Amino acid sequence: MVKEKRVNNKSLFLCEMCGLGYLEKETAEKCEEWCKKTGTCSIEITKKAVYLPDPFQKTSK
Ligand SMILES: [Zn+2]
């Protein structure tokens, strides 16, 4: 399920699998579908991402 998140008074839609945020729900849904199916992100889709969650930017290990 795509999650909605408010950032700076804007609604973003987050892919639940990779956590990337998109302006359009449709794009987030596409990303999530892709992530679930392939276990990886599609560069075609993730280049549209406007929000990166913190763990995504840092290396946690
Ligand atoms: Zn994703």
PDB file of the backbone (N, CA, C, O) and the ligand in Angstrom, with CONECT records:
HET     ZN  A 101       1
ATOM      1  N   MET A   1       0.831  -1.216   0.000  1.00  0.00           N
ATOM      2  CA  MET A   1       0.000   0.000   0.000  1.00  0.00           C
ATOM      3  C   MET A   1       0.861   1.260   0.000  1.00  0.00           C
ATOM      4  O   MET A   1       1.743   1.422   0.844  1.00  0.00           O
ATOM      5  N   VAL A   2       0.601   2.131  -0.936  1.00  0.00           N
ATOM      6  CA  VAL A   2       1.281   3.419  -0.995  1.00  0.00           C
ATOM      7  C   VAL A   2       0.867   4.255   0.212  1.00  0.00           C
ATOM      8  O   VAL A   2      -0.309   4.321   0.569  1.00  0.00           O
ATOM      9  N   LYS A   3       1.861   4.893   0.832  1.00  0.00           N
ATOM     10  CA  LYS A   3       1.587   5.727   1.999  1.00  0.00           C
ATOM     11  C   LYS A   3       1.603   7.191   1.604  1.00  0.00           C
ATOM     12  O   LYS A   3       2.410   7.620   0.780  1.00  0.00           O
ATOM     13  N   GLU A   4       0.696   7.953   2.208  1.00  0.00           N
ATOM     14  CA  GLU A   4       0.709   9.374   1.942  1.00  0.00           C
ATOM     15  C   GLU A   4       1.476  10.075   3.052  1.00  0.00           C
ATOM     16  O   GLU A   4       1.340   9.736   4.228  1.00  0.00           O
ATOM     17  N   LYS A   5       2.277  11.050   2.669  1.00  0.00           N
ATOM     18  CA  LYS A   5       3.071  11.773   3.656  1.00  0.00           C
ATOM     19  C   LYS A   5       3.046  13.253   3.326  1.00  0.00           C
ATOM     20  O   LYS A   5       3.170  13.647   2.167  1.00  0.00           O
ATOM     21  N   ARG A   6       2.882  14.075   4.366  1.00  0.00           N
ATOM     22  CA  ARG A   6       2.924  15.517   4.138  1.00  0.00           C
ATOM     23  C   ARG A   6       4.340  16.015   4.398  1.00  0.00           C
ATOM     24  O   ARG A   6       4.886  15.830   5.485  1.00  0.00           O
ATOM     25  N   VAL A   7       4.923  16.646   3.391  1.00  0.00           N
ATOM     26  CA  VAL A   7       6.241  17.244   3.547  1.00  0.00           C
ATOM     27  C   VAL A   7       6.153  18.679   3.054  1.00  0.00           C
ATOM     28  O   VAL A   7       5.780  18.927   1.907  1.00  0.00           O
ATOM     29  N   ASN A   8       6.495  19.617   3.915  1.00  0.00           N
ATOM     30  CA  ASN A   8       6.419  21.036   3.552  1.00  0.00           C
ATOM     31  C   ASN A   8       5.068  21.406   2.929  1.00  0.00           C
ATOM     32  O   ASN A   8       5.006  22.084   1.903  1.00  0.00           O
ATOM     33  N   ASN A   9       4.004  20.951   3.562  1.00  0.00           N
ATOM     34  CA  ASN A   9       2.652  21.251   3.101  1.00  0.00           C
ATOM     35  C   ASN A   9       2.294  20.651   1.748  1.00  0.00           C
ATOM     36  O   ASN A   9       1.302  21.036   1.129  1.00  0.00           O
ATOM     37  N   LYS A  10       3.103  19.717   1.303  1.00  0.00           N
ATOM     38  CA  LYS A  10       2.767  19.025   0.064  1.00  0.00           C
ATOM     39  C   LYS A  10       2.505  17.567   0.367  1.00  0.00           C
ATOM     40  O   LYS A  10       3.120  17.000   1.269  1.00  0.00           O
ATOM     41  N   SER A  11       1.610  16.959  -0.365  1.00  0.00           N
ATOM     42  CA  SER A  11       1.370  15.539  -0.205  1.00  0.00           C
ATOM     43  C   SER A  11       2.304  14.759  -1.105  1.00  0.00           C
ATOM     44  O   SER A  11       2.394  14.992  -2.311  1.00  0.00           O
ATOM     45  N   LEU A  12       2.997  13.824  -0.475  1.00  0.00           N
ATOM     46  CA  LEU A  12       3.825  12.925  -1.261  1.00  0.00           C
ATOM     47  C   LEU A  12       3.295  11.520  -1.082  1.00  0.00           C
ATOM     48  O   LEU A  12       2.654  11.203  -0.080  1.00  0.00           O
ATOM     49  N   PHE A  13       3.568  10.698  -2.049  1.00  0.00           N
ATOM     50  CA  PHE A  13       3.152   9.303  -1.955  1.00  0.00           C
ATOM     51  C   PHE A  13       4.390   8.435  -1.906  1.00  0.00           C
ATOM     52  O   PHE A  13       5.257   8.497  -2.777  1.00  0.00           O
ATOM     53  N   LEU A  14       4.450   7.623  -0.863  1.00  0.00           N
ATOM     54  CA  LEU A  14       5.653   6.829  -0.644  1.00  0.00           C
ATOM     55  C   LEU A  14       5.443   5.383  -1.042  1.00  0.00           C
ATOM     56  O   LEU A  14       4.429   4.771  -0.707  1.00  0.00           O
ATOM     57  N   CYS A  15       6.399   4.854  -1.749  1.00  0.00           N
ATOM     58  CA  CYS A  15       6.447   3.427  -2.011  1.00  0.00           C
ATOM     59  C   CYS A  15       6.790   2.728  -0.704  1.00  0.00           C
ATOM     60  O   CYS A  15       7.776   3.064  -0.048  1.00  0.00           O
ATOM     61  N   GLU A  16       5.983   1.767  -0.339  1.00  0.00           N
ATOM     62  CA  GLU A  16       6.199   1.134   0.956  1.00  0.00           C
ATOM     63  C   GLU A  16       7.418   0.213   0.940  1.00  0.00           C
ATOM     64  O   GLU A  16       7.997  -0.078   1.987  1.00  0.00           O
ATOM     65  N   MET A  17       7.796  -0.235  -0.230  1.00  0.00           N
ATOM     66  CA  MET A  17       8.921  -1.157  -0.329  1.00  0.00           C
ATOM     67  C   MET A  17      10.263  -0.430  -0.208  1.00  0.00           C
ATOM     68  O   MET A  17      11.112  -0.836   0.585  1.00  0.00           O
ATOM     69  N   CYS A  18      10.460   0.612  -0.965  1.00  0.00           N
ATOM     70  CA  CYS A  18      11.766   1.274  -0.956  1.00  0.00           C
ATOM     71  C   CYS A  18      11.724   2.609  -0.222  1.00  0.00           C
ATOM     72  O   CYS A  18      12.771   3.155   0.125  1.00  0.00           O
ATOM     73  N   GLY A  19      10.524   3.141   0.020  1.00  0.00           N
ATOM     74  CA  GLY A  19      10.402   4.358   0.815  1.00  0.00           C
ATOM     75  C   GLY A  19      10.585   5.648   0.042  1.00  0.00           C
ATOM     76  O   GLY A  19      10.539   6.730   0.626  1.00  0.00           O
ATOM     77  N   LEU A  20      10.791   5.551  -1.248  1.00  0.00           N
ATOM     78  CA  LEU A  20      10.923   6.761  -2.047  1.00  0.00           C
ATOM     79  C   LEU A  20       9.571   7.453  -2.194  1.00  0.00           C
ATOM     80  O   LEU A  20       8.530   6.799  -2.255  1.00  0.00           O
ATOM     81  N   GLY A  21       9.599   8.766  -2.250  1.00  0.00           N
ATOM     82  CA  GLY A  21       8.366   9.541  -2.342  1.00  0.00           C
ATOM     83  C   GLY A  21       8.184  10.164  -3.708  1.00  0.00           C
ATOM     84  O   GLY A  21       9.134  10.613  -4.350  1.00  0.00           O
ATOM     85  N   TYR A  22       6.920  10.174  -4.135  1.00  0.00           N
ATOM     86  CA  TYR A  22       6.585  10.724  -5.452  1.00  0.00           C
ATOM     87  C   TYR A  22       5.452  11.724  -5.330  1.00  0.00           C
ATOM     88  O   TYR A  22       4.646  11.655  -4.402  1.00  0.00           O
ATOM     89  N   LEU A  23       5.395  12.643  -6.262  1.00  0.00           N
ATOM     90  CA  LEU A  23       4.312  13.627  -6.259  1.00  0.00           C
ATOM     91  C   LEU A  23       3.000  13.003  -6.689  1.00  0.00           C
ATOM     92  O   LEU A  23       1.929  13.420  -6.247  1.00  0.00           O
ATOM     93  N   GLU A  24       3.085  12.001  -7.556  1.00  0.00           N
ATOM     94  CA  GLU A  24       1.865  11.378  -8.048  1.00  0.00           C
ATOM     95  C   GLU A  24       1.698   9.989  -7.469  1.00  0.00           C
ATOM     96  O   GLU A  24       2.621   9.176  -7.440  1.00  0.00           O
ATOM     97  N   LYS A  25       0.484   9.754  -7.012  1.00  0.00           N
ATOM     98  CA  LYS A  25       0.179   8.459  -6.417  1.00  0.00           C
ATOM     99  C   LYS A  25       0.406   7.329  -7.409  1.00  0.00           C
ATOM    100  O   LYS A  25       0.866   6.243  -7.057  1.00  0.00           O
ATOM    101  N   GLU A  26       0.071   7.617  -8.646  1.00  0.00           N
ATOM    102  CA  GLU A  26       0.209   6.615  -9.696  1.00  0.00           C
ATOM    103  C   GLU A  26       1.660   6.153  -9.836  1.00  0.00           C
ATOM    104  O   GLU A  26       1.934   4.968 -10.024  1.00  0.00           O
ATOM    105  N   THR A  27       2.577   7.108  -9.742  1.00  0.00           N
ATOM    106  CA  THR A  27       3.996   6.776  -9.866  1.00  0.00           C
ATOM    107  C   THR A  27       4.446   5.935  -8.675  1.00  0.00           C
ATOM    108  O   THR A  27       5.192   4.969  -8.834  1.00  0.00           O
ATOM    109  N   ALA A  28       3.990   6.308  -7.490  1.00  0.00           N
ATOM    110  CA  ALA A  28       4.347   5.545  -6.291  1.00  0.00           C
ATOM    111  C   ALA A  28       3.811   4.119  -6.385  1.00  0.00           C
ATOM    112  O   ALA A  28       4.473   3.163  -5.980  1.00  0.00           O
ATOM    113  N   GLU A  29       2.615   3.995  -6.920  1.00  0.00           N
ATOM    114  CA  GLU A  29       2.032   2.656  -7.077  1.00  0.00           C
ATOM    115  C   GLU A  29       2.834   1.824  -8.064  1.00  0.00           C
ATOM    116  O   GLU A  29       3.044   0.628  -7.863  1.00  0.00           O
ATOM    117  N   LYS A  30       3.273   2.465  -9.118  1.00  0.00           N
ATOM    118  CA  LYS A  30       4.086   1.773 -10.115  1.00  0.00           C
ATOM    119  C   LYS A  30       5.392   1.309  -9.503  1.00  0.00           C
ATOM    120  O   LYS A  30       5.841   0.186  -9.737  1.00  0.00           O
ATOM    121  N   CYS A  31       5.999   2.188  -8.713  1.00  0.00           N
ATOM    122  CA  CYS A  31       7.262   1.862  -8.054  1.00  0.00           C
ATOM    123  C   CYS A  31       7.053   0.665  -7.129  1.00  0.00           C
ATOM    124  O   CYS A  31       7.841  -0.281  -7.129  1.00  0.00           O
ATOM    125  N   GLU A  32       5.997   0.723  -6.354  1.00  0.00           N
ATOM    126  CA  GLU A  32       5.748  -0.336  -5.386  1.00  0.00           C
ATOM    127  C   GLU A  32       5.495  -1.677  -6.075  1.00  0.00           C
ATOM    128  O   GLU A  32       5.978  -2.722  -5.638  1.00  0.00           O
ATOM    129  N   GLU A  33       4.743  -1.617  -7.139  1.00  0.00           N
ATOM    130  CA  GLU A  33       4.486  -2.818  -7.924  1.00  0.00           C
ATOM    131  C   GLU A  33       5.796  -3.423  -8.428  1.00  0.00           C
ATOM    132  O   GLU A  33       6.032  -4.629  -8.344  1.00  0.00           O
ATOM    133  N   TRP A  34       6.633  -2.531  -8.954  1.00  0.00           N
ATOM    134  CA  TRP A  34       7.912  -2.952  -9.495  1.00  0.00           C
ATOM    135  C   TRP A  34       8.805  -3.517  -8.389  1.00  0.00           C
ATOM    136  O   TRP A  34       9.424  -4.568  -8.552  1.00  0.00           O
ATOM    137  N   CYS A  35       8.861  -2.810  -7.273  1.00  0.00           N
ATOM    138  CA  CYS A  35       9.708  -3.235  -6.145  1.00  0.00           C
ATOM    139  C   CYS A  35       9.281  -4.616  -5.656  1.00  0.00           C
ATOM    140  O   CYS A  35      10.122  -5.467  -5.369  1.00  0.00           O
ATOM    141  N   LYS A  36       7.978  -4.831  -5.562  1.00  0.00           N
ATOM    142  CA  LYS A  36       7.465  -6.112  -5.077  1.00  0.00           C
ATOM    143  C   LYS A  36       7.795  -7.231  -6.058  1.00  0.00           C
ATOM    144  O   LYS A  36       8.174  -8.332  -5.660  1.00  0.00           O
ATOM    145  N   LYS A  37       7.647  -6.936  -7.324  1.00  0.00           N
ATOM    146  CA  LYS A  37       7.817  -7.946  -8.354  1.00  0.00           C
ATOM    147  C   LYS A  37       9.277  -8.330  -8.531  1.00  0.00           C
ATOM    148  O   LYS A  37       9.615  -9.507  -8.659  1.00  0.00           O
ATOM    149  N   THR A  38      10.141  -7.314  -8.536  1.00  0.00           N
ATOM    150  CA  THR A  38      11.540  -7.564  -8.893  1.00  0.00           C
ATOM    151  C   THR A  38      12.486  -7.511  -7.695  1.00  0.00           C
ATOM    152  O   THR A  38      13.626  -7.966  -7.786  1.00  0.00           O
ATOM    153  N   GLY A  39      12.021  -6.958  -6.573  1.00  0.00           N
ATOM    154  CA  GLY A  39      12.886  -6.828  -5.408  1.00  0.00           C
ATOM    155  C   GLY A  39      13.950  -5.762  -5.579  1.00  0.00           C
ATOM    156  O   GLY A  39      14.883  -5.663  -4.782  1.00  0.00           O
ATOM    157  N   THR A  40      13.801  -4.968  -6.623  1.00  0.00           N
ATOM    158  CA  THR A  40      14.755  -3.887  -6.869  1.00  0.00           C
ATOM    159  C   THR A  40      13.993  -2.697  -7.445  1.00  0.00           C
ATOM    160  O   THR A  40      12.831  -2.818  -7.832  1.00  0.00           O
ATOM    161  N   CYS A  41      14.653  -1.565  -7.494  1.00  0.00           N
ATOM    162  CA  CYS A  41      13.976  -0.372  -7.993  1.00  0.00           C
ATOM    163  C   CYS A  41      14.248  -0.186  -9.483  1.00  0.00           C
ATOM    164  O   CYS A  41      15.317  -0.535  -9.985  1.00  0.00           O
ATOM    165  N   SER A  42      13.268   0.366 -10.172  1.00  0.00           N
ATOM    166  CA  SER A  42      13.452   0.696 -11.569  1.00  0.00           C
ATOM    167  C   SER A  42      13.990   2.116 -11.678  1.00  0.00           C
ATOM    168  O   SER A  42      13.374   3.053 -11.169  1.00  0.00           O
ATOM    169  N   ILE A  43      15.114   2.281 -12.326  1.00  0.00           N
ATOM    170  CA  ILE A  43      15.702   3.617 -12.471  1.00  0.00           C
ATOM    171  C   ILE A  43      14.735   4.543 -13.203  1.00  0.00           C
ATOM    172  O   ILE A  43      14.650   5.733 -12.899  1.00  0.00           O
ATOM    173  N   GLU A  44      14.013   3.991 -14.160  1.00  0.00           N
ATOM    174  CA  GLU A  44      13.011   4.765 -14.892  1.00  0.00           C
ATOM    175  C   GLU A  44      11.986   5.401 -13.953  1.00  0.00           C
ATOM    176  O   GLU A  44      11.526   6.521 -14.176  1.00  0.00           O
ATOM    177  N   ILE A  45      11.647   4.670 -12.912  1.00  0.00           N
ATOM    178  CA  ILE A  45      10.642   5.159 -11.966  1.00  0.00           C
ATOM    179  C   ILE A  45      11.298   6.011 -10.883  1.00  0.00           C
ATOM    180  O   ILE A  45      10.797   7.083 -10.541  1.00  0.00           O
ATOM    181  N   THR A  46      12.420   5.533 -10.345  1.00  0.00           N
ATOM    182  CA  THR A  46      13.009   6.239  -9.201  1.00  0.00           C
ATOM    183  C   THR A  46      13.589   7.595  -9.586  1.00  0.00           C
ATOM    184  O   THR A  46      13.804   8.439  -8.715  1.00  0.00           O
ATOM    185  N   LYS A  47      13.837   7.815 -10.838  1.00  0.00           N
ATOM    186  CA  LYS A  47      14.341   9.142 -11.219  1.00  0.00           C
ATOM    187  C   LYS A  47      13.258  10.216 -11.047  1.00  0.00           C
ATOM    188  O   LYS A  47      13.545  11.413 -11.043  1.00  0.00           O
ATOM    189  N   LYS A  48      12.038   9.767 -10.910  1.00  0.00           N
ATOM    190  CA  LYS A  48      10.945  10.717 -10.667  1.00  0.00           C
ATOM    191  C   LYS A  48      10.735  10.987  -9.186  1.00  0.00           C
ATOM    192  O   LYS A  48       9.917  11.829  -8.813  1.00  0.00           O
ATOM    193  N   ALA A  49      11.467  10.279  -8.346  1.00  0.00           N
ATOM    194  CA  ALA A  49      11.277  10.439  -6.907  1.00  0.00           C
ATOM    195  C   ALA A  49      11.668  11.844  -6.463  1.00  0.00           C
ATOM    196  O   ALA A  49      12.667  12.397  -6.921  1.00  0.00           O
ATOM    197  N   VAL A  50      10.867  12.411  -5.567  1.00  0.00           N
ATOM    198  CA  VAL A  50      11.159  13.749  -5.067  1.00  0.00           C
ATOM    199  C   VAL A  50      11.541  13.723  -3.591  1.00  0.00           C
ATOM    200  O   VAL A  50      11.895  14.751  -3.013  1.00  0.00           O
ATOM    201  N   TYR A  51      11.466  12.552  -2.997  1.00  0.00           N
ATOM    202  CA  TYR A  51      11.757  12.442  -1.573  1.00  0.00           C
ATOM    203  C   TYR A  51      12.528  11.166  -1.288  1.00  0.00           C
ATOM    204  O   TYR A  51      12.127  10.075  -1.691  1.00  0.00           O
ATOM    205  N   LEU A  52      13.641  11.323  -0.586  1.00  0.00           N
ATOM    206  CA  LEU A  52      14.408  10.159  -0.189  1.00  0.00           C
ATOM    207  C   LEU A  52      14.366  10.037   1.330  1.00  0.00           C
ATOM    208  O   LEU A  52      14.695  10.997   2.027  1.00  0.00           O
ATOM    209  N   PRO A  53      13.981   8.910   1.847  1.00  0.00           N
ATOM    210  CA  PRO A  53      13.971   8.721   3.295  1.00  0.00           C
ATOM    211  C   PRO A  53      15.400   8.691   3.818  1.00  0.00           C
ATOM    212  O   PRO A  53      16.322   8.324   3.090  1.00  0.00           O
ATOM    213  N   ASP A  54      15.586   9.074   5.074  1.00  0.00           N
ATOM    214  CA  ASP A  54      16.931   9.134   5.653  1.00  0.00           C
ATOM    215  C   ASP A  54      17.746   7.850   5.502  1.00  0.00           C
ATOM    216  O   ASP A  54      18.906   7.912   5.092  1.00  0.00           O
ATOM    217  N   PRO A  55      17.177   6.705   5.818  1.00  0.00           N
ATOM    218  CA  PRO A  55      17.975   5.468   5.726  1.00  0.00           C
ATOM    219  C   PRO A  55      18.477   5.207   4.325  1.00  0.00           C
ATOM    220  O   PRO A  55      19.466   4.502   4.123  1.00  0.00           O
ATOM    221  N   PHE A  56      17.783   5.785   3.358  1.00  0.00           N
ATOM    222  CA  PHE A  56      18.166   5.600   1.957  1.00  0.00           C
ATOM    223  C   PHE A  56      19.450   6.357   1.649  1.00  0.00           C
ATOM    224  O   PHE A  56      20.251   5.924   0.821  1.00  0.00           O
ATOM    225  N   GLN A  57      19.640   7.473   2.310  1.00  0.00           N
ATOM    226  CA  GLN A  57      20.792   8.309   2.023  1.00  0.00           C
ATOM    227  C   GLN A  57      22.022   7.884   2.815  1.00  0.00           C
ATOM    228  O   GLN A  57      23.156   8.079   2.376  1.00  0.00           O
ATOM    229  N   LYS A  58      21.787   7.306   3.975  1.00  0.00           N
ATOM    230  CA  LYS A  58      22.914   6.836   4.775  1.00  0.00           C
ATOM    231  C   LYS A  58      23.109   5.350   4.558  1.00  0.00           C
ATOM    232  O   LYS A  58      22.165   4.645   4.202  1.00  0.00           O
ATOM    233  N   THR A  59      24.285   4.881   4.761  1.00  0.00           N
ATOM    234  CA  THR A  59      24.500   3.447   4.773  1.00  0.00           C
ATOM    235  C   THR A  59      24.394   2.985   6.216  1.00  0.00           C
ATOM    236  O   THR A  59      25.133   3.454   7.082  1.00  0.00           O
ATOM    237  N   SER A  60      23.489   2.079   6.469  1.00  0.00           N
ATOM    238  CA  SER A  60      23.180   1.733   7.851  1.00  0.00           C
ATOM    239  C   SER A  60      24.132   0.701   8.441  1.00  0.00           C
ATOM    240  O   SER A  60      24.156   0.491   9.654  1.00  0.00           O
ATOM    241  N   LYS A  61      24.923   0.054   7.570  1.00  0.00           N
ATOM    242  CA  LYS A  61      25.821  -0.958   8.128  1.00  0.00           C
ATOM    243  C   LYS A  61      27.273  -0.460   8.123  1.00  0.00           C
ATOM    244  O   LYS A  61      28.174  -1.178   8.557  1.00  0.00           O
TER     245      LYS A  61
HETATM  246 ZN    ZN A 101       9.728   1.403  -4.648  1.00  0.00          ZN2+
END
